[in-house]
Amino acid sequence: MNIISIIIGKIIILIGKPIGRSSSLPGMVSRKINKNIYKFFKLPSTVIAVTGSSGKGSTSSVIADTLRSKGYTVAHNKIGSNLSDGILTLLIENANIFGKIKKDYLVYEIDERYTKYVFDKIKTDYLVVTNITRDQPPRQGHHDIVLNIISESIKENMHLILNGEDAYLQKLVSNKKNKVTYFGLDKNIYSYEKNKFNVLNMSYCPICNSSLVYNYYNFENTGDYYCSKCDFKKPIIDYLGNIDYKKNVININNKYKLSLDNNILYSVYNELAAFTTCAELGIIKENEDKLNTKLFNKYNFENREVTVLNNKNENSSTFNQSLLYIERFNDLKVVVIGWKEISRRYDFDDLSWLYDIEFELLNNMNIDSVICVGIHRFDIATRIKLSGIDQNKIHTFNNLEESFDTIKNSKGNIYGILNFDYVKPFNEILRGDNK
């Protein structure tokens, strides 16, 4: 039965790839044939899982790509099917018919809520948690629910890789004895001492519920914190990054130097998480190592600089980081915001998360125009207007093609704050190619 279920799964993968049905369907069918199929697999000696509200796909890809660049073979769910059946498909695709996965490493991105199903079935050595924030309200509910699911799923043998600057993640380890390795960023020229965000994921001590005090913030509730009443504080950071923004390099522990494709905070933290994991695996040398990220585009359009920022819908934190990034520059700005759809997983058009985005930061910038595009263009425009932006600067369009003339005739550098479904079409329209 085990061999049959794997063979059938492999056949479905082969048939399904040309029609886009090879991600979770093979795993689902194989599981229905044999509900105990997970036990049949012989896993690599090192298994790494990556989860979190955002950045898990990017972080797992950077880890997998770095391992491959060092000559190791890796099984990785790069296509992003991160629920139980998708991960099972990953195992089937990389195993022989006897269940042996002949790879050096297994690296899998996993949906936060599915950790409780998968960790019981796959012995995982390293667990990287990028963050837990407000995310996909109709599906996830409150972020405390998500954090509790992950916490209850953690096994004693897991080596945890966490952002030590994030006080909320400390709740994952408050009652555990797991080995924990922390990464984080040192105070830098873009750190700030007064909170810029009205809505934080956490502002209270996870031990005594007193208010947290920050010496500085790097972003939202990420920074140098301590409790006003008890001895809770930011832990010692094992891999502390210091950013040289001019050279686009992070110096880590005065020992490693990591070149960056960009210095947007969500990419920096993702790369730090991946670097920390690879360093703990012992594969990073004491020299410059460049990791691979693909969430950032910068190019010129008619002598104007274009910056395209890939954001995750239903997750205000990624949008807030993009706003914080473009706030650094004093140029005249055209900001394009939009998406084709809220989610591919369900039909709910919940837009409450728009009001967790600190669009008020736009008032600190020199704005020529804000262009709102897509199915929810009027909802975006309403939120922008409520933030205090002059409504004469706000323009709405059904799609990117219709917005092109307005973008072309506007003044200033162009910043696209876009969900992934608009990144490629936006680049094709402005660059006129398929790069």
C-alpha angles and dihedrals in degrees: 000000000000094000092044093052091050093047092050090048091052091049091052090049090052094047095038100052096076091051098039097251100113101094108075106352095078091052093046094051093045091050092051090052093048118012091190095053093118090069091059096065123098104211129208116266091255124047123182125191125192123196139159142119093278137002098036094116093048093044095048090048092051091050092048094045092048092051090050091049087058091055100262126132116236138192107209135163093230094162087067102240094149106165123098097274093045091054090047088053088053090056093046093049093051099040130082118235089273092059097254114143104207098200132110093229140019112210117179134177110217133193111246096238093049096059088091090060101040104039090062089056104036119052101226122196101188128032117192115194111191097187143311113228140146102300138162096349097197091052105031103033110195120003090234088067091055094046092050091051091053092044093052091047097054114111124214094245095055120112105216123216110198141167101251092199091065109086092191093064089058087076088070093064104029093106100026137092098208120135106260128195118192130206128188149144127263121231109286141175092280096048114110135204101209118063112255097189124073094197115056128177090226135004101157134081112263089215105048103004093238120140117282119232121213126208085193141341127228092184136342105317093347115108144065106333140168136173119261092218112025136034096266111128144143109302124237107281113232095195109031116184125206113194123221098197095187093056095032091232135130116215107207120202088335084279108080131044118204122192115218130213085208140349100231105138098237090054093044093052092045091052091047090052091050093044092050091051093049092045090053088051087057097238100114118095125213095259139068114315120182117208124201124250129164106183097098133072128182126174142131128270116189092333092313124113116242121201118186117197119194110219133182116238117233089026114098094187095069091050091047090053090052091051091048089051097052090044087070092072128073096206128119106268140210108193120199117194128179155097142208096235140357097234140352092210101063142006099240111121096202110169101174089111090067087074092055089060112095096227086158085084087076088072088068091058137076099251123188094176145338114219116201115198137184142024094327097040094127092050090051091047091050091052090048091050091050089053088065103260115145106260090222087068093053119091130181130206135177093227143357094263091059091049095054098091092049091048090048094049095045124095130240138031117319124239119187113200096186143159112244092258090067100040098083096040090048092052092046092053096048098038097033093224144081099253 
